[in-house]
Amino acid sequence: MTRIGIYGANGRMGLALIEACYLSPETTLSNAFVRDNSQYLNKAVSQLQPKSDDNLRFSSEQGSLDNVDVLIDFTLPEGMLQHLSAARSSKTPMVIGTTGLTHSEMELLADAAKEIPIVFSRNYSVGINLLLNLVQTAAEKLSDEMDIEIFEAHHRNKIDAPSGTALAIGEAIAEAKGWEHDEVAVYDRSQSHEAKSQHEIGYSVLRAGDIVGEHTAYFATMGERLELTHKAASRLTFASGAVRAAKWLKDKPAGLYDMQDVLDLKK
């Protein structure tokens, strides 16, 4: 049995993670962490997530990790880095789904992975991780004259754009092409007065309503177009993947892993 602690447990993703813990027969929720100033601190978790244990209460994110085998964190970067420090001190493995990390924040994460096992992924959906493999195959096999574009759509409250998943798709394509992603990524064409180059990856973003997540990679040339699309209908899709990663991570040696490792999809 894997004992899981969840940071940001009162948020939309946190509540989905709690549900995923109870749906998995091999995990148990030991801690549901919230901020010290949260109105839910010390309140019953079942007030927000009826599928939880009636005796479990939201606890302070400053609390002990002694009864936690693996931590899961989908909070914002600032909070995640504080939680990472606590996990590092207690030698607790960590599954991280925080997006929008800067280069320096990624370096901090990689440094912590020298001491504790960490799974970091921009998307924990099994389908998305299969999509990453498919776009690499398409990029390798299709002509260099193909135009490559990535479209993503999310709910109105998502802050980072393009999404971390869209960037992961672009990076997978760039790797397959032998390109440096940052040199070929195009995020804005409003000031461009030239025809599109086939040596670039364009990004388009939509933010509206309550869209959970949609991603499409386009490979287009004259006369035909290949579209590889993934659509998520529920946050439970990502939460279940994160819980799967937590079970896999328990007892792993220190290192920085991703969902490709969890699903054994590495080429």
Secondary structure, DSSP 4 states (H G I P E B T S, - for coil): -EEEEEETTTSHHHHHHHHHHHH-TTEEEEEEEE-TT-TTTTSBGGGT-TTS-TT-BEEETTS--TT-SEEEE-S-HHHHHHHHHHHHHHT--EEE------HHHHHHHHHHTTTSEEEE-S---HHHHHHHHHHHHHHHHS-TT-EEEEEEEE-TT--SSS-HHHHHHHHHHHHHHT--HHHHEE---TT--SPPPSS-EEEEEEE-TT--EEEEEEEEETTEEEEEEEEE--THHHHHHHHHHHHHHTTPPSEEE-HHHHTT---
